Amino acid sequence: MSLPSMFSVGQSEAICEICGGTVGPLEQKVQTQKRTMHRECFKCAICDVPLTVGACALDHSLCRYVGPLWFCNTHMMLGSGEKYQKMKQKRGGAK
């Protein structure tokens, strides 16, 4: 067995659900709801506060339109339309 294959057994790369980049086996990652993300990508889509599993929420309605995005305790309670408007404002879109 070669050295590279010895270290890659059972470890595979995944795709970050948020940025679309590769998540290597040695990178810090978060796995929740059958999705994998870079640790640094796992933050509120509105205020950028770092999130922890169990203290955030995925908006399934928005997921269909803009992909999987998670929200902090403060923003998870907003309706999908209000979340979308706040995200547009953050990006400098229509206010």
ChimeraX commands (.cxc) that place a marker at each C-alpha (Angstrom):
marker #1 position 0.00,0.00,0.00 radius 0.5
marker #1 position 1.43,3.36,-0.96 radius 0.5
marker #1 position 1.76,6.14,1.58 radius 0.5
marker #1 position -0.90,8.47,0.04 radius 0.5
marker #1 position -3.51,5.72,-0.18 radius 0.5
marker #1 position -2.76,4.65,3.39 radius 0.5
marker #1 position -3.80,8.07,4.67 radius 0.5
marker #1 position -6.84,8.49,2.45 radius 0.5
marker #1 position -8.68,5.32,3.50 radius 0.5
marker #1 position -12.17,6.26,4.66 radius 0.5
marker #1 position -11.53,9.95,4.12 radius 0.5
marker #1 position -12.98,11.60,1.06 radius 0.5
marker #1 position -13.43,15.15,-0.08 radius 0.5
marker #1 position -16.87,16.70,0.04 radius 0.5
marker #1 position -18.33,19.81,-1.56 radius 0.5
marker #1 position -19.23,22.74,0.71 radius 0.5
marker #1 position -22.98,23.35,0.44 radius 0.5
marker #1 position -22.46,27.09,0.91 radius 0.5
marker #1 position -19.44,28.13,-1.18 radius 0.5
marker #1 position -19.26,25.14,-3.53 radius 0.5
marker #1 position -15.57,24.58,-2.79 radius 0.5
marker #1 position -13.93,21.30,-1.92 radius 0.5
marker #1 position -13.83,20.33,1.76 radius 0.5
marker #1 position -10.71,18.24,2.24 radius 0.5
marker #1 position -10.53,15.45,4.80 radius 0.5
marker #1 position -8.24,17.46,7.10 radius 0.5
marker #1 position -10.15,20.76,6.92 radius 0.5
marker #1 position -12.41,21.95,9.72 radius 0.5
marker #1 position -15.95,21.18,8.66 radius 0.5
marker #1 position -19.51,21.10,9.92 radius 0.5
marker #1 position -21.95,18.35,9.05 radius 0.5
marker #1 position -25.65,18.82,9.69 radius 0.5
marker #1 position -28.86,17.72,7.98 radius 0.5
marker #1 position -26.83,15.48,5.63 radius 0.5
marker #1 position -24.88,18.50,4.39 radius 0.5
marker #1 position -21.19,19.37,4.72 radius 0.5
marker #1 position -19.77,22.89,4.96 radius 0.5
marker #1 position -16.42,24.52,5.69 radius 0.5
marker #1 position -16.37,25.67,9.30 radius 0.5
marker #1 position -15.70,29.25,8.14 radius 0.5
marker #1 position -18.67,29.18,5.72 radius 0.5
marker #1 position -21.13,28.06,8.41 radius 0.5
marker #1 position -22.42,31.48,9.47 radius 0.5
marker #1 position -25.73,33.36,9.43 radius 0.5
marker #1 position -26.64,34.37,5.88 radius 0.5
marker #1 position -27.76,37.79,7.15 radius 0.5
marker #1 position -25.40,38.90,9.94 radius 0.5
marker #1 position -22.40,36.57,9.39 radius 0.5
marker #1 position -22.30,35.44,13.03 radius 0.5
marker #1 position -20.58,32.01,13.29 radius 0.5
marker #1 position -23.14,29.26,13.86 radius 0.5
marker #1 position -23.19,26.09,15.90 radius 0.5
marker #1 position -25.18,22.99,15.10 radius 0.5
marker #1 position -28.38,23.02,17.15 radius 0.5
marker #1 position -28.45,26.81,17.50 radius 0.5
marker #1 position -29.36,27.71,13.92 radius 0.5
marker #1 position -31.94,26.92,11.28 radius 0.5
marker #1 position -32.04,26.11,7.57 radius 0.5
marker #1 position -34.82,27.87,5.67 radius 0.5
marker #1 position -36.28,25.16,3.43 radius 0.5
marker #1 position -38.42,27.63,1.46 radius 0.5
marker #1 position -35.42,29.77,0.49 radius 0.5
marker #1 position -33.35,26.66,-0.16 radius 0.5
marker #1 position -35.32,26.00,-3.34 radius 0.5
marker #1 position -34.41,29.41,-4.75 radius 0.5
marker #1 position -31.00,30.38,-3.38 radius 0.5
marker #1 position -29.55,27.12,-2.09 radius 0.5
marker #1 position -29.01,26.03,1.49 radius 0.5
marker #1 position -28.54,28.96,3.88 radius 0.5
marker #1 position -28.53,28.88,7.66 radius 0.5
marker #1 position -29.67,31.58,10.06 radius 0.5
marker #1 position -28.80,32.49,13.66 radius 0.5
marker #1 position -31.29,32.50,16.54 radius 0.5
marker #1 position -32.13,36.14,15.88 radius 0.5
marker #1 position -32.83,35.77,12.16 radius 0.5
marker #1 position -34.27,32.25,12.04 radius 0.5
marker #1 position -37.63,33.54,13.28 radius 0.5
marker #1 position -38.10,35.94,10.37 radius 0.5
marker #1 position -40.32,34.90,7.49 radius 0.5
marker #1 position -38.67,33.74,4.28 radius 0.5
marker #1 position -39.58,36.95,2.44 radius 0.5
marker #1 position -38.07,39.15,5.13 radius 0.5
marker #1 position -34.89,37.02,5.21 radius 0.5
marker #1 position -34.60,37.33,1.44 radius 0.5
marker #1 position -34.99,41.13,1.59 radius 0.5
marker #1 position -32.33,41.41,4.31 radius 0.5
marker #1 position -29.94,39.29,2.26 radius 0.5
marker #1 position -30.53,41.54,-0.78 radius 0.5
marker #1 position -29.83,44.61,1.36 radius 0.5
marker #1 position -26.62,43.01,2.64 radius 0.5
marker #1 position -25.44,42.43,-0.95 radius 0.5
marker #1 position -26.29,46.01,-1.87 radius 0.5
marker #1 position -29.40,45.09,-3.85 radius 0.5
marker #1 position -32.87,46.62,-3.72 radius 0.5
marker #1 position -33.83,47.96,-0.33 radius 0.5
marker link #1:1,2 radius 0.2
marker link #1:2,3 radius 0.2
marker link #1:3,4 radius 0.2
marker link #1:4,5 radius 0.2
marker link #1:5,6 radius 0.2
marker link #1:6,7 radius 0.2
marker link #1:7,8 radius 0.2
marker link #1:8,9 radius 0.2
marker link #1:9,10 radius 0.2
marker link #1:10,11 radius 0.2
marker link #1:11,12 radius 0.2
marker link #1:12,13 radius 0.2
marker link #1:13,14 radius 0.2
marker link #1:14,15 radius 0.2
marker link #1:15,16 radius 0.2
marker link #1:16,17 radius 0.2
marker link #1:17,18 radius 0.2
marker link #1:18,19 radius 0.2
marker link #1:19,20 radius 0.2
marker link #1:20,21 radius 0.2
marker link #1:21,22 radius 0.2
marker link #1:22,23 radius 0.2
marker link #1:23,24 radius 0.2
marker link #1:24,25 radius 0.2
marker link #1:25,26 radius 0.2
marker link #1:26,27 radius 0.2
marker link #1:27,28 radius 0.2
marker link #1:28,29 radius 0.2
marker link #1:29,30 radius 0.2
marker link #1:30,31 radius 0.2
marker link #1:31,32 radius 0.2
marker link #1:32,33 radius 0.2
marker link #1:33,34 radius 0.2
marker link #1:34,35 radius 0.2
marker link #1:35,36 radius 0.2
marker link #1:36,37 radius 0.2
marker link #1:37,38 radius 0.2
marker link #1:38,39 radius 0.2
marker link #1:39,40 radius 0.2
marker link #1:40,41 radius 0.2
marker link #1:41,42 radius 0.2
marker link #1:42,43 radius 0.2
marker link #1:43,44 radius 0.2
marker link #1:44,45 radius 0.2
marker link #1:45,46 radius 0.2
marker link #1:46,47 radius 0.2
marker link #1:47,48 radius 0.2
marker link #1:48,49 radius 0.2
marker link #1:49,50 radius 0.2
marker link #1:50,51 radius 0.2
marker link #1:51,52 radius 0.2
marker link #1:52,53 radius 0.2
marker link #1:53,54 radius 0.2
marker link #1:54,55 radius 0.2
marker link #1:55,56 radius 0.2
marker link #1:56,57 radius 0.2
marker link #1:57,58 radius 0.2
marker link #1:58,59 radius 0.2
marker link #1:59,60 radius 0.2
marker link #1:60,61 radius 0.2
marker link #1:61,62 radius 0.2
marker link #1:62,63 radius 0.2
marker link #1:63,64 radius 0.2
marker link #1:64,65 radius 0.2
marker link #1:65,66 radius 0.2
marker link #1:66,67 radius 0.2
marker link #1:67,68 radius 0.2
marker link #1:68,69 radius 0.2
marker link #1:69,70 radius 0.2
marker link #1:70,71 radius 0.2
marker link #1:71,72 radius 0.2
marker link #1:72,73 radius 0.2
marker link #1:73,74 radius 0.2
marker link #1:74,75 radius 0.2
marker link #1:75,76 radius 0.2
marker link #1:76,77 radius 0.2
marker link #1:77,78 radius 0.2
marker link #1:78,79 radius 0.2
marker link #1:79,80 radius 0.2
marker link #1:80,81 radius 0.2
marker link #1:81,82 radius 0.2
marker link #1:82,83 radius 0.2
marker link #1:83,84 radius 0.2
marker link #1:84,85 radius 0.2
marker link #1:85,86 radius 0.2
marker link #1:86,87 radius 0.2
marker link #1:87,88 radius 0.2
marker link #1:88,89 radius 0.2
marker link #1:89,90 radius 0.2
marker link #1:90,91 radius 0.2
marker link #1:91,92 radius 0.2
marker link #1:92,93 radius 0.2
marker link #1:93,94 radius 0.2
marker link #1:94,95 radius 0.2
view
